[in-house]
Amino acid sequence: MDREKLRIDATQLEAINDFLLNEDNPLITELLKIIEKYGGVEEINKKAAEARRLEHLLAVLEKKKSPYLADLKWLQEQRDKGAFISISDFRQKVLGDKAESMSFDDSFAVTLEISACQYFPWLIEQAKQAIDKEELMPGRFIRVRKMKEQTQDDDIVAFAAAMQILGSSYVETLDTKGTAPGPDGAPVNIHLGGPETITGYFGGVGMPNDYVLKWADEFLHYYTTYGVKQVLNINPGSVLVGYILYKLGIDLEFKISVFMGNDNPYACLWTLLTAKLFSRPDGTTPLIGFNLSNSVDKSTIELAAFIRDDFGFEDVVRLEHHITETYKSIVRQPYDRTEELVELADHVKNISAKHEGGIPEIDVTRDHPSDILDYFRDKSEIIESGDMPKMLRNYLDKHHALNRTAEELTKKGLTFIAAPKLHKN
């Protein structure tokens, strides 16, 4: 069979450019209107950079007399005095004297990722435990709490500040998604009644009609107001709009959620092909994290890496793989991919180990096993029900699973990325 038949003719690419540059193209015109609403590309990036500065975030909390300010100062103090375990000491703890004779290749370091850190006080409890038990803090945090809700208690500001203290990356989830209601209080999708119909996500139907434009509008609001740079992305339309915003000059980043259902190499090719088409002249793309479906096997991850690397995205696009999942409402249990991760980590670069649940054998014993549907509950309802301490327990179980992963990697002479500013190498 002649592979040459697959060559894309330059005239086809010219047709795509003609479509995108057409002054009468309503899809691009409407997006440009939203950008202009926030002052244009240069002004948008300038506002976001200012909003993201640690000094600015702390000043906001101080002005509001937030109780979170004391926690952040404590976190800074603990970091500055070296209260958190170093990487070498962690290896010594796991390996004993054997650590001194082993060599570790950081070029294949696995990012230790946790999801979802819904409330800033959980992070502080996690840090206290990490100091007390000589454990690692994550190098990456995912958040799925309602954006409007966390602006009311300044959680969004405190968490952004904490991430700069830790040196970790983090992702927020915008309210414009398949669960109802949206940020404007209206149902997002007439076919979805909320998280109990969450399977609707898997068809990419979570953002119908004009909601992709609302997603862009909502992102630019939080980008310019709070400096939120990385957000979750669950829909092919909003993924494409993310690529277009970046191509136009807005310095956003996004990760594709497991809910988008990329579960085979050809789906990965489709996603990365578009990233390549809309990459900037320097070769970068806003697709900073690519979370494949829970159903993918080792071979699919390797093939996704093959596509990514061939397109020049090895250092840009992180492949994010669930190692554990919430015990309820998303996968068949027991779900534990630790062994598979160890098999991948010596030859697939820029991969993260995402911990969304505790170790299944532990999680199932809890009075309240971790549940993906907890992400969609209101804070007031959680407190009223008495479930907040139970959900904190779930989160610390995820923290425990993350540290077990670091231990298993270390035993094989493999490396990881924990909170860079806390754990010195």
MOQUI-V325626 format. One line per field, one symbol per residue. phi: phi as a letter, one per 40 degrees, with the letter a starting at -180 (. if undefined). Layout:
phi=???
//
This chain:
phi=.ccdccdccdccccccccccccccccccdcccccccdchgdcccccccccccddccccccccccfccccccccccccccccgccccccccccccbgccccccbbcccbccccbbabccbddcccccccccccbfbccccabbbbcdccccccbgccccccccccccgccabbbcccacccccccgcdcaccbbhccbcccdccgbcacfcccccccccdccccccbgcbbbcbbbdccccccccdccchcccbabccdccgcbacccccdccccdccbccdcgcbcccabccccccbdcccccccccdcccgbdcbcccbbccbbdcbgabcbcbabdccddccccabcfbbbcbbacddccdcccdbddaccccbccdccccccgcdcccccdccccdcccccccccccdcgcbabbddccbcc
//
